[in-house]
Amino acid sequence: MADSNPVPGDAGARHDSAPNKFLLQLYVAGRTPRTELAVANLNALCEDELAGRYQLEIIDVLEHPERAEEAKILATPTLIKQLPPPLRRIIGDLSNRERVLLGLQVRSSADNPVSDREAP
Amino acid sequence: MTEIDEDSRVQKLPTGIPSFDVIAKGGLPEHRTTLLSGTAGSGKTVFAVQFLAAGIIDYGQHGVFVTFEESASDIRQNMRSFGWDLEAWERDGRLAVVDASPDPHVETVESGPFDLDALLARVGHAVRKVGAQRVAVDSLGAIFSQFSDQSIVRRELFRIAWALKSMGVTALLTAERTLDYGPVARFGVEEFIADNVMILRNVLEDESRRRTVEILKFRGTDHQKGQFPFTIVADAGLVVIPLSGMQLRQRSSNLRISSGNAELDSMCGGGFFRDSVILVSGATGTGKTLTVTEFMKGGADVGERCLLLAFEESHEQLFRNASGWGVDFERMERDGLLRVVCDYPEVAGLEDWLLSIQRIVQEFRPKRVALDSLSALERVGTIKAFREFVISLTSFIKHQEITGLFTATTPSLMGGTSITEGHISTLTDSIVLLRYVEMFGEMKRGITVLKMRGSVHDKDIRELTIDQHGMHLGRPFKNVTGILAGAPLYVSPADLERAWTHFDAQLGASGGKHPRRRASDMPGAD
């Protein structure tokens, strides 16, 4: 991705600092088993990997189709990483955690960056 | 709108594509889904938008356009050239565009199963928002390219089609195909999700493109079969050229009009019929353009507007020729009785020529149209396309209560027929042949009326001379046979006399064959 604004990637960054905070949106269609599964998968992942430094909004496209229109969502469930940039989309019930972490560009372990950027 | 159940007649929604609605016997079946499949560049998007535009402009039916391929802003911009202002309709709440095109800046990762409920929710929202009755989805194949799990997309396409039906809208779904003659659509499922299937083709034949539309199936309702040529024009979109359905309603008139030459009129039994099409065929220099010039003059003399479509000579050449024959084209033009359109046939395809001729005729409203020459248009397209062009033009002219005079150039100087003649001779009401006749080392011109539908006519081959006053018809070539075959043979008066007594009936019917066969006594004949 052409991104000129590198995210500070040092392991000792403070968890609540604004630049490190993850702003996530999950678009779902009604309260279906797939919705429940996606929400559960996402909650577990966030608690494990992003504890204390994420904000999650869940949007039901059946109730708010205009939100889906604005964000140009096609598939449900769709997880959108608004922040930190770049914007990323992950579609599906999020059952494959490695793929989700790849999509979110979150470290999968403490000392092994998944991001394509060089550690400083 | 009308409620339908499976037993009642299917209602149709007009597409706004001239003549397509004739082929479709009304338009697209209402409350159904119709698949429109075609190769790249076959005109699918234009068709889809035109379908919505017709609803919005002509029928007060609002629409939703779902784009999977081009971005909404590209569509808005591209459709402006056809005179469709999508943005204005969106502002007025008559159209909603659902932009489902891929965003190249956002990377997408798939993790586990998903469905396209968000898309359905957006389409449903758009339909409710503008109260849409027509929905166009362009194109299904582009949905596949946005997701890696194809089996999910297949299943979701069926759900989308079902959802569109349950919304009560009439939907047009486009799909790509890789070959103009091959599977209906690329992914093999598109044709099964829709009730109706139509195909657009854009085939390369002899270095020219030929666009056709075909209705493959209309479930439970009637349509015309086969491929129909169409073209895409700048300010109107798709225009289909129907062949059948036009020809049977031609009127025929018993009114006679002058050919512009009194002697030719008397050969034709009193002039050409109005609403008839006359073919003048001959080699180069036999007097075709002269016949055209006199035909135009004959119209202007009685105050009729005349249209001359010239594909072989320039405006200046035509006017100089006319004044050389004592016809004042300039005055006719000044009086508003003559319009001359000169162009190279190659500047447009045959379908486009047909449309522009129709436009000129509808605007100028002439009583006479001359086209010099049809043969020049032959080289623009394939033989099939040319034939369709001639049929369409002929029936159009007859419908307008116009007399049409077409010329055809024969490839050989002596005798022979042209491709043009082969395709048009059965469609024309009258045929005038101009031929060179070689006699005693001298080239003479001959003229004969070969066919005059619904009238008696002079069957002689008469000598034709040209001077500064135009065309003059002289005496019949009574003692020459084989003129039309291109091998004139002088027959002595004594032989002729004998032939008349022996073969009276046959000679009258089939020209000069019999005396010749008798003289040479060829073996194996008949």
Interface residues (C-beta under 8 A of the other chain):
Chain A: M1 Y27 A29 G30 R34 A38 N41 V61 L62 P65 E66 A68 E69 K72 I73 L74 A75 T76 P77 T78 P86 L87 R88 R89 I90 I91 G92 D93 L94 S95 N96 R97 R99 V100 L102 G103
Chain B: V98 D99 A100 D103 H105 V106 E107 T108 V109 E110 S111 G112 P113 F114 D115 L116 D117 A118 L119 A121 R122 G124 H125 A126 I143 Q146 F147
